[in-house]
Amino acid sequence: MLISIIAVLFTFGLVIFIHEFGHFLVCRLTGIRVDAFSFGFGPELYGRTAGPTRYSLRAIPLGGYVKPAGENLEDLSGAPDEYFAKPWYTRLGVVFAGPVMNYLLALVLFSGVILLAGEPRPSNLPVIGEITQGYPAQQAGLRNGDRVLSVDGAVVDSWTGMAEIIHARPGKDVTIEYERSGAKAQVKLRARTSPDGSGYGVVGIGPGVDYVRVPFFKGLRMGAYQCWYWTAFTVKTLAENIHKHEKPDLAGPIGIVNIVSRAAHTGKADFFFLLGLISVAVGFFNLLPIPLLDGGWAAVYLFEGISRRKLTENAMKYVNGAGMALLLSILIFATYNDISHIAASRAAKRAAAVQAQE
């Protein structure tokens, strides 16, 4: 429990703080006065003022914030070092700095994991290394590290052999015997038809990985590729959801906490790789042209640069209101998804337990 709490606080604290540090850094480089820069939220535990900036450590270590002077139109005093006193392209650089820092953090984490642990390659041992949320294996209670012994009575000694049997059973019941911590057990579940159009049966499991050492620059290239791959994957998935009129499988705070908690118990490499994925997700999400997010502000500043007109204070209120409503809707939807996944998983586990007793 303690490890999970520390992992969650570290994950959210680091990813959000790095994002805000990007904004802070570009503010300082472009001559924008910063009134406050904080790690954490809530009551101030420690603080000191250096120049115009109040630096503080706060009670809730879930990120941080930066407060540029004159960041609200109604607060402008006319001083040249205020946020909205700067030209649109300077403000554009400030808002882009947060997502850029998230991608830099992800590059460091991905490259670091690859260089220290090695290049991951799928293992051919019949040991489960990945469980897909919402699929039969997860609902039946299978876990990472379970060693599959047989499928429908056929003994398996390799991942390839096990996969061939499951692939041949789309839409059919499959009995999997496995070993966990020296104890043997079995579950019965129904294989789904693979969504990739291959027609294979799948239950939502992936192999473990073996690691091979790589040279330094190859590790950096592989880390950069991970940043690109997961961004492209997100864009492609969202585009398919929109095209097919499907609701996105979006994880909210509850789902992210559960994922981080599990990763913290599976090993340092998995945890830091997941931290990189979350940093990419935060960076990408903030680039979306949604009011109140960095991408929304970027759209406003680009409009200002093209039209040579600034949005009025009144227009800003409408834009911010629309952004708040949209973000709350996304949060509610994501939380509903999290709760639905948890409820479905528990129901499936109860059904599997009852079935095993019959």
N, C-alpha and C positions, 0 to 999 in steps of 0.2 A: 504493500500500500504506500509506504513512504517513498519507495523508488518511483512509483507511478506519479506521485504528487510532485516530486523533484523534477522528473522528466517533463511533465506538462508545464510547470512554471519556467523551466529552462527553455523549452521550445518556444512558447509564446513570448517570453521575455526577450530572448535573443532576436527572433525574427522581426518583431515589431520595433524593438529598439534600434536595430540596424537600419530599418526603413526610415525611422525618424532621424537617425544620425545623418542619413543622406541629405535630407532636407536641411538640417542644421549646417552641414558642411558647405553646401552651395550658398546658403544665406551668408555665411561668413566670407566666402570667397568673392561674393558679388557685392559686398558692402551693405547688406540688409541687417539692420539691428535686430538682435534676438533678445527678447525680454526674459524668456524662461526656456530652460532645457532640462528635462527630467527623465530619470529612469524609474519607471513604475507610476502608479496612480495612487490617489488617496492622500492621507495625511503625510506631511513631510517628516521624515525621520532625521535627515541631515541635509543641510544646504549651506551654500556659500555664494556670495556675489562677487563676480570678477568682471570689472568693466560694467557694461550695461546689462549683463546676463546673470540671472539667478540660476545656478546649477543645484539640483536637488536629487536626493534619493528618497523615494516614497514607499509607503507601506505595502502596496499591492504590486508585486514584481511581474506584472503582465505587460511588458512593453515600455512605453514612454511617450513623451510628446515634446514638440517644439513650438514655441509661440513667437513668431516674428512680429515686430512692431508694425502696427497699422495693417494687420491682415484682414480686418473688417473695414468696409468702406465708411461706416459710420464713426470709426475710431480715428480716421485720418486727421493729422494735425498740420500736414504740409511739410513735414521734415523730409529732407532728401534721402534719408536712410530707412524710410518706411517701405514695407512690402509693396503696396499699391502705388508708391511713388516711382518704382522702377519700371522700365519698359516691359512690354508683354513677353518678349523673348527671354528676359532674365527670369521672370516668374515661371515661364515654361520650363526653364532649366531646373528651377527649384522643385517643381512638382514631379518632373521625370527622375530626379535624383533618388527618390525613395525606392521606386521599383528597380532602378539600376542597381542600387545597393543590395536589394534582395537577390537579384540575379548574380551579383558578384559573390555574395555569401554562398549561394547554391553552387557556383563554380568551385569555390574553395572546398566546400564540403564534399561534393562529388569527386573532385580530383584527389582530395585527401584520402577518402575511403578507398579509391582505386589504387593509389600509390602505396598506402600502408597495408591494405588487406590483399590487394592483387586484383586482376581482371576477373570478374565473375563469369563462370561458364557453367551451364546446366549440368548437374550431376546425373549419372545414369543409375544411381542407387534408388530403390523404390521407397524413398523416404520423403514425406511431404515437407516441402519447404515454403509453400505459399497456399493460403486459403482465400478464395474469392468470396467476398461478402454477398450474402443472399442466395448462394448456390447450394445444392443439396449437401455437399460435404460439410460446409459450415453449419448448416441447419441441423445436421445429424450429430454434430459434436466432435468431428475430427479436428485435429490440431496440428500445427507445425511440429515437426519432429516425430510424428507417428510413422512407424515403418510398416508398410503394407506387406502382408505375408501371402495372401491369396485373394483372388477375385472370382466369385462364383465357384469356389472349390479348386480353381486352377492355381497352383503355387507359382509365385512370381519372384524372380531374383534380379530384375532390372526394371528401370522406369519405362523403357521402351516396350518391354513385354506386357507390363501392366496397362500401359496406355492403349495398346492394340486391342486388348480385351474390352476396355471401357468404350473405346471408339466404335466398336462393333455393336453397341447396345443402346442406340439413341431411343429415348422414350420408354426404356425397359427398366425393370428393377434389377439392381446390382447388389450383391452381398460382398462386403469387403471385410476381410479379417486383418487385424492390425495388431502391432505390439507397441505399448507405451509404458515406459519405465519398468520393463521386464514383465509386465502383465499383458496377457492376450485378451482381445475383445473383438466383437464384430458388429457391424451396422448394416442395415438394409436401406438403400435409398434408390431413388429413380433418376437415371441419367437424363439430362436434358439434351436437346439437339443443339449443336454448336451454332451460335449466332453468326459465324463468319461465312455461312453458306456451304460449308464442306459436307454437312450431313452427319458428322461424327457425333458420338455420344460424349458428353462431358459432365463432370460432377463438381468442377470448380476447385481443382487442386493443381499445384505446380511443383516442379522438382526443386530440390535444394541446389546449392551452388558449390562449386569448387573454385578456388582462387589461384591465379597464376600471376606472378610478379611481372610488372611492366616498367619500361623506362620512364623517366620523369616527363619528358615532353609528350610522350604518347598518353600518359596519365592525364595531362592537362587537356589534350585534344579530346580524350574520352569524356572528361568532365564537362567540357564545353558542349559536346554532342548531347549529353544528358539534358542540359539546359534547353537546347533546341528541340530535342525529341519530345520532352514532356510538354513543352509549350505547343508544338505542332499537334501533338495528340489531343490536347485540351481543345484547341481550335477545331480540329476535325470532328471530335465528339460532339461539341456544341452545335456545329453546323449540321451534323446528321440528325441530332435531336430536333432542331428547328425544321429541317426539311421533311422529316417523318412525323412531325407534330407529336413528338414524344417528350415526356417530362424528363429533365436531366436528373441523373442519380447524384444529387448534390449532398455532400456531407456538411453538417453544421457543427457547432461547438461540441455537442455531445459525441458525435461520431469521431471528430478529430481527437478528442480526449481519449476515447477508447483505442483508437489506432496508435496513438503515441504511447499509451500505457502498455499495450502489447509489445510494441517495438522495443521499449525499454527493457523488457525481460527476455528478448531473443538475441541480444548481443549488441556490442558497440557499433559494428559496421552497419547493421540494419537500422539502428536508431539514428545515426548521423546521416545515412542516406535518406531516411524519411524526413529528417530535418531539412535536407536540401530540397526534397519534393515540396514540402510545405512552404519553403521560402520562394520557390518558383511559383507556386499557386498564389501566394500573397502578392508577389510582384505582378503576375499576369492579371489578377483580379483588379488590382489598383489601376491598371492601364485601360480598363474598360471605360467607355465614355458615359459613365453614370455620374450624375451630379453628386457632389461631396467627395467622390473619389478623385485620385490624381488624374485619371483619364478624363473625368468630367471637367476639371479645371483646365486641363490642357486644351480641350475642345473650346472652352470659353476664351482662352488666351489666343488660340489660333483664329477664332472668329474676330477677335479684337485686332489682330495683326492684319487680317485680310480686309476687313471692313473699315479699319481706322476709327472704330467707335467702341467705347467701353460700355459694358452693361451698367445700367443704373442700379442704385441701391435697392430700389423697389423690385426690379427684375431679378436681382440676386436672391431676394427673399423667396420669390416663386420657384426659382431654380433649386435652391436649397431645400425647400419644402417638398418638391417633387422627388429629389434625391433621397431625402429621409424616408418618404413613404415607400419608395422602391427598395431601399436597403432593408427596411423592416419587413417587407414582404418576402424578400429573399431569405432573411434570417428565419422567419416563421416557417417557410417552405422547407428549408434545410433541416430545421429542428424536427418538423413533422416526419421527414424522411428518416432521420436518426431514430426516432421513437418507433416508427413502423418497422425498421430493420430489427431493432431489439425485440419487439413483440413477436415478429415472425420467427426470429431465431429461437426464442424461448419456447414458442409453441411447437416448433419442429423438434427441438430437443426432447420435450415432454412426449411427443408422439413417438419419437425413436426409442425412448426409454420404455414406453408401454409396449411397443412392438417387440423389443428385445426380451421382455418378460413373458411374452405369449409363447 
